Amino acid sequence: MSVNPEAPKETFGGHVKRDTPPEVRRVQYEICRRIPTGRKLELTLSMYDTGRLLALAGLRMLHPEASDADLQRLWARKHLGPELFEQVYGGPQRG
């Protein structure tokens, strides 16, 4: 599947992002195409880890008294949803 760099990209709320000129977008896509698949996976996992750390930092601000284990459970509850959270963690606890 090829990506058309000219095609508008939708963002949240259905608005089209037009702040990058088409030629710059073409260069960006070409650079991304040249990145080896393994490196793309590394970058993706790194971004995921960064997002998770930011989420945990936000939870720490909301719950300064929480232990690291409590924060992990709060994060998991938010991201797994109540049903899967209970299956994985054995039901609700503190947090």
N, C-alpha and C positions, 0 to 999 in steps of 0.2 A: 504494500500500500504506500503510495507516494503522497507527500504532503505538498499542497499548493501554497507557497509562501505568500501569494497574492490574496488568498482567501481570508476574509475577516475572521478574527478570533473573538468569540463571545466571552464576556466576563460575567461576573455576578450581576444579576438584575437584567440580563439580556442586552446590556450595552456593548457596543463593539469598540474594542480598543484600537485606536488609530494613532498612537503616539510614536510608533516606530515606522520610519520610511520604508517602503517596499524593498529598496536595494539593501538596506541594513538588515532587514528581516531575512532576505535571501542569503546574505553572508552568515547570519546566525544559524540558519538551518543547515548550511553547508558545513559549518564548523561542527555542529551536532552530529551530522551524518558521518563525519570522519572519526568521531570518538568511538573507540572500541566498545563493544557491548558490555564487557566486564567492567570497564571504567564507568559507563553509564549507570550500571547497577550500584557500584560503589558510591557514586554521587547521589543517587536516589536514596540509598540507605542512610547516607550521611545527613541528607536533608530531613529525612524522617526522624533520625535521632535528635537533630537540632530542634525540630518542632516539638518532639516529646519533652525535651528538656525545658523548652519555653513553657509548655503546658504545666509541667511539674513546678516550675518557678511561680507561675500564676496561682497554682493551688497552694503553694507554700505561703504566698501573700494572703490568701483567703483563710488559711488554716495554719497560723504560725505555731500552734501547739502540737500539730500532727507529727507523728514519727515518719520516718522514710517509708516504713511498711504501710502506714495509714495513707500516705500520699499515693503510693503505688495502687492501693485498692480504690481510692477516689478516682484516679486516672482510669483504671480498668473499668470501673462501673460506668463512667461517662462514655467510654469508647466501645465497650462490649454490649451495653444495654442491660437492663435488669435480668432478663431471663438467662442469657448466656453468662452473665456475671455470676449468678447463683449457681449455675452448673459448674463453672470453673472454680469458683472460690468457696462454694459450699454455703451460700446464703449471705445475707447482709450482716455486716458488723458495724463497728463505729465508723463514722464518716458520712 
